[in-house]
Amino acid sequence: MVDLQTISVPEKYKKLGDFHEYYSGAKRAPVLTIFIGGNHESSSYLKELKYGGWVAPNIYYLGEFGCVWFRGLQIGGLSGIYNRRSFYDSIRADNKDERLPYNPHTIRSIYQVKAKNYLKMYLMDQQKLDIVLSHDWPQHIEKKGNMRKLLKDKPFFKADINNGTLGSPLNNVLLDHLKPRYWFASHLHVRFQALVKHNVKRGNNHDADSAPKKSKYNDDEVKNDAQNDEKIELEMDEGMDSNKLELNMDAMENNEEIKLDMDDFDKKLNTDKIELTMDDFEIAPTTPSQLPLKVDNEVLETHFLALDKCLPRRKFLEIIDVEIPKENTGHPSYRQDTNHTSDSKVEPPLLYYDNRSIAINKVIERFINGNLRVWNSIQQEDFYNFVLKQFDLYSELEDEIKFELTKLNNLPDDSFQIDSNSFKIIAPTSNEEDIPLKYWENNQTTEYCSKFQVPYNKL
């Protein structure tokens, strides 16, 4: 019950659910489940697994930023939701929001996207990501699908769409920068799908001769981004009660209400099968099985899908077949999982760490710890297009990542297996009143940091 003090929901919804049964082993998820964090999680528990790990048997958390391989598919994710103020504050790297107990501000800022984690995801651009998971939508994604139907379902989205505040500007940059084959999100409590057609650029997108350079040591340089200055904050957390959505533009407030439907959690869940249809598009896109594969480390299209909340008669579950690219069939996650026989007594590992994500974690954490002056000098708008506005620093970080990758690539394949038996019950499972509110040091985090020499700062 003490975990309820680290969850950002109205007091009347703070009641024990059924996750504790999965944590204790009384129940087990029937299929492997991979997830990222949103804005209504037990933030203290997820903070203990900042680099990812099993939160319960067969339920894997990607971490604040993370990437894994599953049967030849590369799955990356960025936890949290966007908040401009919190994003800027996180560049100062003082970790105030990590301290327990959380106050009314930090219980929200703890799960909001941090600059370093966005940068880590941005640096995955050299990969061929098949799937990206996020909680909030990419900004402007509504224009790539059936916006008329979306507004029919959620008419109060109209003002936010007109103001450009529906969705995350960070995810908008990442969508264009990473160009994954699939992008899955949630947060806005409505099913919506879209098709994003990217411009295919051949060659190196980070050519030093084609990008303006900026010295990372120019602490006094402040760039004014007119587009960002005109953006209106969609504060879905600051000062939110049980049924109100605030549009924060300094002193301006929007008092339009949004129904959260949280009372419906007590109702019987819908067990009807939800079919994947393509009818929501104004122009029918290619089907998922026809989505083109990578071209020179780019893709032609990204299939976006957001689902509704888990409530009766709501579209919260769909089954999609994802084609495995031929170039991924050489990855050990594909070979080992497809070559085993049903008679095998040893269950093969289903998940593998991604080498580049490990190298990125190591380089960025080390860089921030050792270069706070440089890190603190970066302006918020510089993150929105990091390659162009911080090219010198990007190049230096990329060189360090390549160096770490060289060392990682010399390790045997089984070094990157994610042991499904590494989950251990760390916190008490009883409902004793004297259980302290604290961070419980997780063996999976310490093992990850020790194995790959990733900096580890105890909470």
C-alpha positions, 0 to 999 in steps of 0.5 A: 500500500505504501506504493500508492504514495508514489502514484499520481492519481486523485486520492479517491482512486488510490486503492490496491489493484492486482499487480501485487499478485503478479509481483508476488508470483500468485499470478503470471502474465500469460504472454511476454509483456514489454512496456514503458512508463506513463503518468499513472505508474508506481514511479518509485518502483520504475525508478529502481529499474531506470535501465529496464528489467522485469517488474514481475515474471514475464512482464518487462519494463524497457526503462526510462529509455531502452531497447531490446531484441525479441525474435529478430525485432528491435523494440525501443521505447521512451517512458514518461510524458512531455512537460516543457518546464520539467524537461528544461529543469532536467537539463540542470541535472540536480535529481531533486525529483528523485527524492522520497517522499514525493511532494505535489510537484515531484510526484508528477515531474518524476515521470515526465521525460528528462532531457538525457533520456530524450537525447539517448533515444535521439542517438538511436538514429543509427539503428533500424528500429522496428518498433518504438513505444511511447506514452504520449503521441507525437505532436501533429500525428493527428494530421496523418490519420482520420482527424475528422473521426478523431474530433468526432470521438474527442471534440475537445481536442480541437483547441489543442490541435489548432494550437499545436499542443496535442502530443509531444514535440519531442516525439514528433522530432523522434518520429521524423528522426528515427523513422521506425516501421511502427510507433505505438502510443496511448495516453489520450484515451482513444483509438487512433491510427495514422500513416506517416510517409517519410522522405527517403534520404540516401547517404549520411544525414549527419554530414559535417559539411551540410550541418551548421556547427556550434561550439559546445563551450559557448555557454552564453549563446542563447538561441531563440526558436520562434516556433517553440516560443509560440507553443502553448503548454498542454499541462496534463499534470500540473494542477489536475483534478479528477476530471479537468484538463488545464491548458497552461499559457502562463496566466491563461487557463482553459477550463474545458473538462475531460472525462477520465472514466476512472470510475468505470474501472470497477465495471466488468472488462470487455472481452470481445475481440477487437479487429484491426481495421484500416477504415480510420484512414482517409486514404487507405495505407498499405497493410502492416504486412506490406510496409516497406522495409529499410532503405539505406537505414531509412524507412518509407513509412511508419504505421502509428497506432494508439489504443483506448483505455482498458474499459468495457466497449473500448478498443484497448487490445489489437493483434498485429503481425509484424514482419521480421526484416531479412537483415534481422534474421542473423541476430541471435534473438531470432536464431535461438528462438526459432531453432529450438524444438518443442522438446527442449527442456531449457527455455531459450531466452526471449529477450536480448539487450541492444548493444547500441542502447547499452553504449548510449547509456554508458556514454551519456551517463558518464558525460553528464556526470563528468561534464556538468558545465557543458551539459548545463549550458545546452539550451532547451530548444537545442535538443529539438534538433540536436544534430544541427544545433549541437553538431560538434557535441553530437560528433564527439558523443557519436565517436564515444558510442562507436568506441564503446560499441567496438568493445561490446561487439567483441563480447559473446552473444550470450552476454546480452541475453536478458535472464528471465530468472533475474527477477527477485522479490525485493520489497515486502509483499505483505500489507504491513503498515510499518513498511517504509517508503524507500527505494529498494535496491534492485539486483537487476539494475546493479547487475546491468551496471556492473556487467556493462560498466554503466555509471550507477548513482544510488537513489 
